[in-house]
């Protein structure tokens, strides 16, 4: 399984919990979690396919910045 890491503008645990819930519904074949990195939270997704475009589009649609690291 590959690991994709995304720098996001998510700043609170409440935001991360909401996004995790929605992301896990849309990307059900991956392991998704947030990891605090200073004032923001990075999103880690372990999956066997390239989902960078899907993940970034999702965060932007929800009003957050996202950049694949």
mmCIF file as gemmi writes it, N, C-alpha and C atoms, coordinates in Angstrom:
data_model
loop_
_atom_site.group_PDB
_atom_site.id
_atom_site.type_symbol
_atom_site.label_atom_id
_atom_site.label_alt_id
_atom_site.label_comp_id
_atom_site.label_asym_id
_atom_site.label_entity_id
_atom_site.label_seq_id
_atom_site.pdbx_PDB_ins_code
_atom_site.Cartn_x
_atom_site.Cartn_y
_atom_site.Cartn_z
_atom_site.occupancy
_atom_site.B_iso_or_equiv
_atom_site.pdbx_formal_charge
_atom_site.auth_seq_id
_atom_site.auth_asym_id
_atom_site.pdbx_PDB_model_num
ATOM 1 N N . UNK Axp A 1 ? 0.831 -1.169 0 1 0 ? 1 A 1
ATOM 2 C CA . UNK Axp A 1 ? 0 0 0 1 0 ? 1 A 1
ATOM 3 C C . UNK Axp A 1 ? 0.882 1.241 0 1 0 ? 1 A 1
ATOM 4 N N . UNK Axp A 2 ? 0.58 2.196 -0.863 1 0 ? 2 A 1
ATOM 5 C CA . UNK Axp A 2 ? 1.338 3.432 -0.917 1 0 ? 2 A 1
ATOM 6 C C . UNK Axp A 2 ? 0.781 4.473 0.029 1 0 ? 2 A 1
ATOM 7 N N . UNK Axp A 3 ? 1.618 5.422 0.411 1 0 ? 3 A 1
ATOM 8 C CA . UNK Axp A 3 ? 1.21 6.476 1.323 1 0 ? 3 A 1
ATOM 9 C C . UNK Axp A 3 ? 1.266 7.813 0.599 1 0 ? 3 A 1
ATOM 10 N N . UNK Axp A 4 ? 0.138 8.523 0.606 1 0 ? 4 A 1
ATOM 11 C CA . UNK Axp A 4 ? 0.08 9.878 0.068 1 0 ? 4 A 1
ATOM 12 C C . UNK Axp A 4 ? -0.123 10.826 1.243 1 0 ? 4 A 1
ATOM 13 N N . UNK Axp A 5 ? 0.679 11.888 1.302 1 0 ? 5 A 1
ATOM 14 C CA . UNK Axp A 5 ? 0.589 12.853 2.387 1 0 ? 5 A 1
ATOM 15 C C . UNK Axp A 5 ? 0.214 14.204 1.785 1 0 ? 5 A 1
ATOM 16 N N . UNK Axp A 6 ? -0.751 14.854 2.416 1 0 ? 6 A 1
ATOM 17 C CA . UNK Axp A 6 ? -1.252 16.132 1.926 1 0 ? 6 A 1
ATOM 18 C C . UNK Axp A 6 ? -1.158 17.176 3.028 1 0 ? 6 A 1
ATOM 19 N N . UNK Axp A 7 ? -0.568 18.334 2.709 1 0 ? 7 A 1
ATOM 20 C CA . UNK Axp A 7 ? -0.554 19.461 3.626 1 0 ? 7 A 1
ATOM 21 C C . UNK Axp A 7 ? -1.889 20.177 3.444 1 0 ? 7 A 1
ATOM 22 N N . UNK Axp A 8 ? -2.611 20.389 4.545 1 0 ? 8 A 1
ATOM 23 C CA . UNK Axp A 8 ? -3.926 21.01 4.466 1 0 ? 8 A 1
ATOM 24 C C . UNK Axp A 8 ? -3.984 22.258 5.334 1 0 ? 8 A 1
ATOM 25 N N . UNK Axp A 9 ? -5.055 23.013 5.177 1 0 ? 9 A 1
ATOM 26 C CA . UNK Axp A 9 ? -5.28 24.175 6.029 1 0 ? 9 A 1
ATOM 27 C C . UNK Axp A 9 ? -6.238 23.84 7.173 1 0 ? 9 A 1
ATOM 28 N N . UNK Axp A 10 ? -6.446 22.56 7.439 1 0 ? 10 A 1
ATOM 29 C CA . UNK Axp A 10 ? -7.279 22.12 8.555 1 0 ? 10 A 1
ATOM 30 C C . UNK Axp A 10 ? -6.558 22.47 9.853 1 0 ? 10 A 1
ATOM 31 N N . UNK Axp A 11 ? -7.258 23.162 10.772 1 0 ? 11 A 1
ATOM 32 C CA . UNK Axp A 11 ? -6.597 23.621 11.986 1 0 ? 11 A 1
ATOM 33 C C . UNK Axp A 11 ? -7.203 23.066 13.266 1 0 ? 11 A 1
ATOM 34 N N . UNK Axp A 12 ? -8.418 22.543 13.212 1 0 ? 12 A 1
ATOM 35 C CA . UNK Axp A 12 ? -9.042 22.049 14.443 1 0 ? 12 A 1
ATOM 36 C C . UNK Axp A 12 ? -9.347 20.557 14.334 1 0 ? 12 A 1
ATOM 37 N N . UNK Axp A 13 ? -9.437 19.921 15.48 1 0 ? 13 A 1
ATOM 38 C CA . UNK Axp A 13 ? -9.79 18.501 15.5 1 0 ? 13 A 1
ATOM 39 C C . UNK Axp A 13 ? -11.214 18.287 15.004 1 0 ? 13 A 1
ATOM 40 N N . UNK Axp A 14 ? -12.093 19.236 15.262 1 0 ? 14 A 1
ATOM 41 C CA . UNK Axp A 14 ? -13.473 19.134 14.799 1 0 ? 14 A 1
ATOM 42 C C . UNK Axp A 14 ? -13.526 19.123 13.266 1 0 ? 14 A 1
ATOM 43 N N . UNK Axp A 15 ? -12.76 19.981 12.624 1 0 ? 15 A 1
ATOM 44 C CA . UNK Axp A 15 ? -12.686 19.995 11.161 1 0 ? 15 A 1
ATOM 45 C C . UNK Axp A 15 ? -12.141 18.665 10.655 1 0 ? 15 A 1
ATOM 46 N N . UNK Axp A 16 ? -11.072 18.182 11.286 1 0 ? 16 A 1
ATOM 47 C CA . UNK Axp A 16 ? -10.45 16.925 10.869 1 0 ? 16 A 1
ATOM 48 C C . UNK Axp A 16 ? -11.428 15.761 11.019 1 0 ? 16 A 1
ATOM 49 N N . UNK Axp A 17 ? -12.171 15.712 12.117 1 0 ? 17 A 1
ATOM 50 C CA . UNK Axp A 17 ? -13.136 14.631 12.335 1 0 ? 17 A 1
ATOM 51 C C . UNK Axp A 17 ? -14.216 14.625 11.258 1 0 ? 17 A 1
ATOM 52 N N . UNK Axp A 18 ? -14.722 15.808 10.927 1 0 ? 18 A 1
ATOM 53 C CA . UNK Axp A 18 ? -15.747 15.905 9.879 1 0 ? 18 A 1
ATOM 54 C C . UNK Axp A 18 ? -15.191 15.427 8.535 1 0 ? 18 A 1
ATOM 55 N N . UNK Axp A 19 ? -14.009 15.925 8.184 1 0 ? 19 A 1
ATOM 56 C CA . UNK Axp A 19 ? -13.406 15.56 6.897 1 0 ? 19 A 1
ATOM 57 C C . UNK Axp A 19 ? -13.071 14.076 6.837 1 0 ? 19 A 1
ATOM 58 N N . UNK Axp A 20 ? -12.612 13.508 7.941 1 0 ? 20 A 1
ATOM 59 C CA . UNK Axp A 20 ? -12.339 12.066 7.977 1 0 ? 20 A 1
ATOM 60 C C . UNK Axp A 20 ? -13.601 11.269 7.687 1 0 ? 20 A 1
ATOM 61 N N . UNK Axp A 21 ? -14.688 11.663 8.299 1 0 ? 21 A 1
ATOM 62 C CA . UNK Axp A 21 ? -15.955 10.964 8.094 1 0 ? 21 A 1
ATOM 63 C C . UNK Axp A 21 ? -16.362 10.97 6.619 1 0 ? 21 A 1
ATOM 64 N N . UNK Axp A 22 ? -16.3 12.133 6.003 1 0 ? 22 A 1
ATOM 65 C CA . UNK Axp A 22 ? -16.702 12.255 4.595 1 0 ? 22 A 1
ATOM 66 C C . UNK Axp A 22 ? -15.7 11.566 3.671 1 0 ? 22 A 1
ATOM 67 N N . UNK Axp A 23 ? -14.397 11.757 3.921 1 0 ? 23 A 1
ATOM 68 C CA . UNK Axp A 23 ? -13.375 11.122 3.08 1 0 ? 23 A 1
ATOM 69 C C . UNK Axp A 23 ? -13.465 9.595 3.131 1 0 ? 23 A 1
ATOM 70 N N . UNK Axp A 24 ? -13.706 9.046 4.307 1 0 ? 24 A 1
ATOM 71 C CA . UNK Axp A 24 ? -13.793 7.588 4.433 1 0 ? 24 A 1
ATOM 72 C C . UNK Axp A 24 ? -14.984 7.025 3.684 1 0 ? 24 A 1
ATOM 73 N N . UNK Axp A 25 ? -16.02 7.812 3.481 1 0 ? 25 A 1
ATOM 74 C CA . UNK Axp A 25 ? -17.147 7.374 2.664 1 0 ? 25 A 1
ATOM 75 C C . UNK Axp A 25 ? -16.79 7.384 1.182 1 0 ? 25 A 1
ATOM 76 N N . UNK Axp A 26 ? -16.008 8.365 0.767 1 0 ? 26 A 1
ATOM 77 C CA . UNK Axp A 26 ? -15.656 8.511 -0.653 1 0 ? 26 A 1
ATOM 78 C C . UNK Axp A 26 ? -14.461 7.658 -1.067 1 0 ? 26 A 1
ATOM 79 N N . UNK Axp A 27 ? -13.532 7.437 -0.151 1 0 ? 27 A 1
ATOM 80 C CA . UNK Axp A 27 ? -12.346 6.63 -0.439 1 0 ? 27 A 1
ATOM 81 C C . UNK Axp A 27 ? -12.355 5.466 0.548 1 0 ? 27 A 1
ATOM 82 N N . UNK Axp A 28 ? -13.24 4.53 0.314 1 0 ? 28 A 1
ATOM 83 C CA . UNK Axp A 28 ? -13.465 3.451 1.283 1 0 ? 28 A 1
ATOM 84 C C . UNK Axp A 28 ? -12.385 2.365 1.253 1 0 ? 28 A 1
ATOM 85 N N . UNK Axp A 29 ? -11.55 2.358 0.222 1 0 ? 29 A 1
ATOM 86 C CA . UNK Axp A 29 ? -10.519 1.325 0.122 1 0 ? 29 A 1
ATOM 87 C C . UNK Axp A 29 ? -9.16 1.79 0.649 1 0 ? 29 A 1
ATOM 88 N N . UNK Axp A 30 ? -9.143 2.895 1.392 1 0 ? 30 A 1
ATOM 89 C CA . UNK Axp A 30 ? -7.891 3.41 1.928 1 0 ? 30 A 1
ATOM 90 C C . UNK Axp A 30 ? -7.945 3.586 3.432 1 0 ? 30 A 1
ATOM 91 N N . UNK Axp A 31 ? -6.773 3.758 4.014 1 0 ? 31 A 1
ATOM 92 C CA . UNK Axp A 31 ? -6.643 4.072 5.432 1 0 ? 31 A 1
ATOM 93 C C . UNK Axp A 31 ? -6.321 5.565 5.498 1 0 ? 31 A 1
ATOM 94 N N . UNK Axp A 32 ? -7.194 6.34 6.171 1 0 ? 32 A 1
ATOM 95 C CA . UNK Axp A 32 ? -7.079 7.794 6.169 1 0 ? 32 A 1
ATOM 96 C C . UNK Axp A 32 ? -6.982 8.299 7.602 1 0 ? 32 A 1
ATOM 97 N N . UNK Axp A 33 ? -6.03 9.19 7.838 1 0 ? 33 A 1
ATOM 98 C CA . UNK Axp A 33 ? -5.928 9.8 9.158 1 0 ? 33 A 1
ATOM 99 C C . UNK Axp A 33 ? -5.237 11.153 9.038 1 0 ? 33 A 1
ATOM 100 N N . UNK Axp A 34 ? -5.447 11.998 10.044 1 0 ? 34 A 1
ATOM 101 C CA . UNK Axp A 34 ? -4.796 13.293 10.117 1 0 ? 34 A 1
ATOM 102 C C . UNK Axp A 34 ? -3.671 13.231 11.136 1 0 ? 34 A 1
ATOM 103 N N . UNK Axp A 35 ? -2.619 13.961 10.848 1 0 ? 35 A 1
ATOM 104 C CA . UNK Axp A 35 ? -1.462 14.022 11.746 1 0 ? 35 A 1
ATOM 105 C C . UNK Axp A 35 ? -1.135 15.499 11.973 1 0 ? 35 A 1
ATOM 106 N N . UNK Axp A 36 ? -1.223 15.96 13.228 1 0 ? 36 A 1
ATOM 107 C CA . UNK Axp A 36 ? -0.898 17.372 13.494 1 0 ? 36 A 1
ATOM 108 C C . UNK Axp A 36 ? 0.544 17.688 13.108 1 0 ? 36 A 1
ATOM 109 N N . UNK Axp A 37 ? 0.723 18.796 12.421 1 0 ? 37 A 1
ATOM 110 C CA . UNK Axp A 37 ? 2.049 19.242 12.001 1 0 ? 37 A 1
ATOM 111 C C . UNK Axp A 37 ? 2.098 20.745 12.243 1 0 ? 37 A 1
ATOM 112 N N . UNK Axp A 38 ? 2.458 21.125 13.448 1 0 ? 38 A 1
ATOM 113 C CA . UNK Axp A 38 ? 2.445 22.544 13.794 1 0 ? 38 A 1
ATOM 114 C C . UNK Axp A 38 ? 1.017 23.04 13.903 1 0 ? 38 A 1
ATOM 115 N N . UNK Axp A 39 ? 0.725 24.193 13.316 1 0 ? 39 A 1
ATOM 116 C CA . UNK Axp A 39 ? -0.623 24.766 13.443 1 0 ? 39 A 1
ATOM 117 C C . UNK Axp A 39 ? -1.658 24.128 12.514 1 0 ? 39 A 1
ATOM 118 N N . UNK Axp A 40 ? -1.228 23.255 11.606 1 0 ? 40 A 1
ATOM 119 C CA . UNK Axp A 40 ? -2.15 22.614 10.663 1 0 ? 40 A 1
ATOM 120 C C . UNK Axp A 40 ? -2.081 21.101 10.825 1 0 ? 40 A 1
ATOM 121 N N . UNK Axp A 41 ? -2.987 20.431 10.123 1 0 ? 41 A 1
ATOM 122 C CA . UNK Axp A 41 ? -2.995 18.971 10.175 1 0 ? 41 A 1
ATOM 123 C C . UNK Axp A 41 ? -2.754 18.423 8.767 1 0 ? 41 A 1
ATOM 124 N N . UNK Axp A 42 ? -1.787 17.522 8.665 1 0 ? 42 A 1
ATOM 125 C CA . UNK Axp A 42 ? -1.542 16.839 7.404 1 0 ? 42 A 1
ATOM 126 C C . UNK Axp A 42 ? -2.455 15.63 7.314 1 0 ? 42 A 1
ATOM 127 N N . UNK Axp A 43 ? -2.935 15.37 6.122 1 0 ? 43 A 1
ATOM 128 C CA . UNK Axp A 43 ? -3.784 14.212 5.886 1 0 ? 43 A 1
ATOM 129 C C . UNK Axp A 43 ? -2.94 13.11 5.259 1 0 ? 43 A 1
ATOM 130 N N . UNK Axp A 44 ? -2.977 11.92 5.838 1 0 ? 44 A 1
ATOM 131 C CA . UNK Axp A 44 ? -2.252 10.766 5.325 1 0 ? 44 A 1
ATOM 132 C C . UNK Axp A 44 ? -3.268 9.77 4.782 1 0 ? 44 A 1
ATOM 133 N N . UNK Axp A 45 ? -3.045 9.291 3.568 1 0 ? 45 A 1
ATOM 134 C CA . UNK Axp A 45 ? -3.94 8.313 2.959 1 0 ? 45 A 1
ATOM 135 C C . UNK Axp A 45 ? -3.093 7.161 2.438 1 0 ? 45 A 1
ATOM 136 N N . UNK Axp A 46 ? -3.336 5.96 2.962 1 0 ? 46 A 1
ATOM 137 C CA . UNK Axp A 46 ? -2.664 4.751 2.488 1 0 ? 46 A 1
ATOM 138 C C . UNK Axp A 46 ? -3.634 4.048 1.542 1 0 ? 46 A 1
ATOM 139 N N . UNK Axp A 47 ? -3.189 3.858 0.308 1 0 ? 47 A 1
ATOM 140 C CA . UNK Axp A 47 ? -4.072 3.289 -0.706 1 0 ? 47 A 1
ATOM 141 C C . UNK Axp A 47 ? -3.235 2.734 -1.852 1 0 ? 47 A 1
ATOM 142 N N . UNK Axp A 48 ? -3.815 1.849 -2.627 1 0 ? 48 A 1
ATOM 143 C CA . UNK Axp A 48 ? -3.108 1.206 -3.735 1 0 ? 48 A 1
ATOM 144 C C . UNK Axp A 48 ? -3.315 1.894 -5.081 1 0 ? 48 A 1
ATOM 145 N N . UNK Axp A 49 ? -3.848 3.091 -5.073 1 0 ? 49 A 1
ATOM 146 C CA . UNK Axp A 49 ? -4.059 3.811 -6.336 1 0 ? 49 A 1
ATOM 147 C C . UNK Axp A 49 ? -3.752 5.29 -6.124 1 0 ? 49 A 1
ATOM 148 N N . UNK Axp A 50 ? -3.597 6.013 -7.216 1 0 ? 50 A 1
ATOM 149 C CA . UNK Axp A 50 ? -3.279 7.442 -7.138 1 0 ? 50 A 1
ATOM 150 C C . UNK Axp A 50 ? -4.567 8.223 -6.914 1 0 ? 50 A 1
ATOM 151 N N . UNK Axp A 51 ? -4.681 8.878 -5.776 1 0 ? 51 A 1
ATOM 152 C CA . UNK Axp A 51 ? -5.882 9.634 -5.452 1 0 ? 51 A 1
ATOM 153 C C . UNK Axp A 51 ? -5.56 11.11 -5.185 1 0 ? 51 A 1
ATOM 154 N N . UNK Axp A 52 ? -4.393 11.564 -5.578 1 0 ? 52 A 1
ATOM 155 C CA . UNK Axp A 52 ? -3.971 12.937 -5.289 1 0 ? 52 A 1
ATOM 156 C C . UNK Axp A 52 ? -4.965 13.955 -5.831 1 0 ? 52 A 1
ATOM 157 N N . UNK Axp A 53 ? -5.386 13.809 -7.068 1 0 ? 53 A 1
ATOM 158 C CA . UNK Axp A 53 ? -6.331 14.768 -7.662 1 0 ? 53 A 1
ATOM 159 C C . UNK Axp A 53 ? -7.674 14.726 -6.95 1 0 ? 53 A 1
ATOM 160 N N . UNK Axp A 54 ? -8.136 13.526 -6.619 1 0 ? 54 A 1
ATOM 161 C CA . UNK Axp A 54 ? -9.42 13.36 -5.934 1 0 ? 54 A 1
ATOM 162 C C . UNK Axp A 54 ? -9.368 14.014 -4.558 1 0 ? 54 A 1
ATOM 163 N N . UNK Axp A 55 ? -8.313 13.744 -3.802 1 0 ? 55 A 1
ATOM 164 C CA . UNK Axp A 55 ? -8.186 14.289 -2.449 1 0 ? 55 A 1
ATOM 165 C C . UNK Axp A 55 ? -8.081 15.812 -2.472 1 0 ? 55 A 1
ATOM 166 N N . UNK Axp A 56 ? -7.251 16.354 -3.322 1 0 ? 56 A 1
ATOM 167 C CA . UNK Axp A 56 ? -7.095 17.813 -3.392 1 0 ? 56 A 1
ATOM 168 C C . UNK Axp A 56 ? -8.397 18.485 -3.812 1 0 ? 56 A 1
ATOM 169 N N . UNK Axp A 57 ? -9.096 17.905 -4.771 1 0 ? 57 A 1
ATOM 170 C CA . UNK Axp A 57 ? -10.379 18.465 -5.2 1 0 ? 57 A 1
ATOM 171 C C . UNK Axp A 57 ? -11.39 18.43 -4.057 1 0 ? 57 A 1
ATOM 172 N N . UNK Axp A 58 ? -11.385 17.364 -3.279 1 0 ? 58 A 1
ATOM 173 C CA . UNK Axp A 58 ? -12.294 17.248 -2.147 1 0 ? 58 A 1
ATOM 174 C C . UNK Axp A 58 ? -12.026 18.357 -1.127 1 0 ? 58 A 1
ATOM 175 N N . UNK Axp A 59 ? -10.762 18.538 -0.736 1 0 ? 59 A 1
ATOM 176 C CA . UNK Axp A 59 ? -10.436 19.568 0.248 1 0 ? 59 A 1
ATOM 177 C C . UNK Axp A 59 ? -10.811 20.955 -0.264 1 0 ? 59 A 1
ATOM 178 N N . UNK Axp A 60 ? -10.529 21.248 -1.522 1 0 ? 60 A 1
ATOM 179 C CA . UNK Axp A 60 ? -10.865 22.55 -2.091 1 0 ? 60 A 1
ATOM 180 C C . UNK Axp A 60 ? -12.376 22.764 -2.113 1 0 ? 60 A 1
ATOM 181 N N . UNK Axp A 61 ? -13.127 21.717 -2.432 1 0 ? 61 A 1
ATOM 182 C CA . UNK Axp A 61 ? -14.593 21.807 -2.441 1 0 ? 61 A 1
ATOM 183 C C . UNK Axp A 61 ? -15.123 22.114 -1.045 1 0 ? 61 A 1
ATOM 184 N N . UNK Axp A 62 ? -14.471 21.591 -0.024 1 0 ? 62 A 1
ATOM 185 C CA . UNK Axp A 62 ? -14.881 21.802 1.36 1 0 ? 62 A 1
ATOM 186 C C . UNK Axp A 62 ? -14.335 23.118 1.937 1 0 ? 62 A 1
ATOM 187 N N . UNK Axp A 63 ? -13.559 23.86 1.134 1 0 ? 63 A 1
ATOM 188 C CA . UNK Axp A 63 ? -13.082 25.174 1.555 1 0 ? 63 A 1
ATOM 189 C C . UNK Axp A 63 ? -11.704 25.19 2.214 1 0 ? 63 A 1
ATOM 190 N N . UNK Axp A 64 ? -10.923 24.125 2.017 1 0 ? 64 A 1
ATOM 191 C CA . UNK Axp A 64 ? -9.589 24.033 2.617 1 0 ? 64 A 1
ATOM 192 C C . UNK Axp A 64 ? -8.517 23.982 1.534 1 0 ? 64 A 1
ATOM 193 N N . UNK Axp A 65 ? -7.345 24.501 1.848 1 0 ? 65 A 1
ATOM 194 C CA . UNK Axp A 65 ? -6.194 24.386 0.949 1 0 ? 65 A 1
ATOM 195 C C . UNK Axp A 65 ? -5.616 22.985 1.084 1 0 ? 65 A 1
ATOM 196 N N . UNK Axp A 66 ? -5.037 22.49 0.01 1 0 ? 66 A 1
ATOM 197 C CA . UNK Axp A 66 ? -4.452 21.156 0.027 1 0 ? 66 A 1
ATOM 198 C C . UNK Axp A 66 ? -3.306 21.102 -0.978 1 0 ? 66 A 1
ATOM 199 N N . UNK Axp A 67 ? -2.211 20.491 -0.552 1 0 ? 67 A 1
ATOM 200 C CA . UNK Axp A 67 ? -1.048 20.335 -1.422 1 0 ? 67 A 1
ATOM 201 C C . UNK Axp A 67 ? -0.427 18.979 -1.143 1 0 ? 67 A 1
ATOM 202 N N . UNK Axp A 68 ? -0.185 18.189 -2.194 1 0 ? 68 A 1
ATOM 203 C CA . UNK Axp A 68 ? 0.448 16.887 -2.012 1 0 ? 68 A 1
ATOM 204 C C . UNK Axp A 68 ? 1.916 17.108 -1.678 1 0 ? 68 A 1
ATOM 205 N N . UNK Axp A 69 ? 2.38 16.419 -0.648 1 0 ? 69 A 1
ATOM 206 C CA . UNK Axp A 69 ? 3.79 16.502 -0.257 1 0 ? 69 A 1
ATOM 207 C C . UNK Axp A 69 ? 4.575 15.35 -0.843 1 0 ? 69 A 1
